[in-house]
């Protein structure tokens, strides 16, 4: 039975949001309400840290550390614990939210009005709502299926674009193996373009071809 080859399956390229799309999504939240301030904090934290939705909903107040080296601690897949650093904007947003949220260390970081942790479905619902609100100002969102896991992919792709070593990305994302970061590298067209530029024949200007305005005008008149 061990000799039977594994069934072949299709591997799709991961979907992720660009930084402009993330900014549009977060900017679509109405922060004049309690729910809005909670949701904006959750979305900013998710897009920056890449926590899984189960890790986000499982966070407690005690899991946030805003002193020297601000970070959040969580227990992910297979009960593996890890700490994820926070950028200054995310730390500032979390500090503001904690000041308003109050509560004891064991209380959920992102509660419902009744004090219970948000469910996975609730996070998916609020995300879909803000994608719909952000889409008119950022039309590229209409062409993407955005789920809570898309925000996780977006955080990983931001690390890839920053040139972070795959081993560090695997630790950041809580992957059991560095091989799990390969789909993100495969989805990064910037890296592929850089590789293609290095293969440019001598005497040819590297980069993508840009048609001159005269040619574009000629083609438009056809």
C-alpha positions, 0 to 999 in steps of 0.5 A: 500500500505504501507503494501506491502513488498519492492522488494528484491534486491541483495546487492553486496560487494563493490569493492575497491582498496588496498593501493598498488593498489592506489599507482600503479595507481597514480604512472602510471601518467606521471607528465612531462605534465600539464595534468599528473600533474592535473590528479595525483593531482585529483587521489590522492585527490579522493583516500584520501578524498573519494569525489564523482566525482560530488564533485571533478569536482565541486571544485574551487580553493577557496575550498582548504585550505592549512593553519593550518588544511588543508582541502577541503570544498564541497557541496555534496548530498542534498546540505550538506556542509562538510570539509574533512581533507588532509594528508600531501602528499595530501596537498603538491601535491595540493600546487604544483598544485595550484602554477602551476594552477593559476587563481581566487578563483572561477575557477575550481580546475581541469580544461580542457585546455579551463578552463572549469570544467572536466566532469564526463565522462572525469574523468572516461576516465582518470581513465580508462587510468591510470588503464590500464597503471598501470595494468602490474605492478600491475596485481590485477587491471585487475580483478577489475572494477575501476570507480571514485566511486571505489576510494571513496570506497577505501578511506572509506575502508582505514578508516575502516582498520585504526579502525576509528569509523563508526560515524566518517567515515559517517561524513567523507564520507558525509553519511546521516546515519551511516548505510551507512558505513555498506557495507564497514565493511562487505567488510573488510575481516581483521575485519572478520578474527579478529572475527574468531580468537577470536572464536578459540577453546582453545589450537589451534593457532589463524589465518589461516592455513599455510601448511608446505613446505613439504606438498606443495611439496608433493601436487605439485608432485601429 
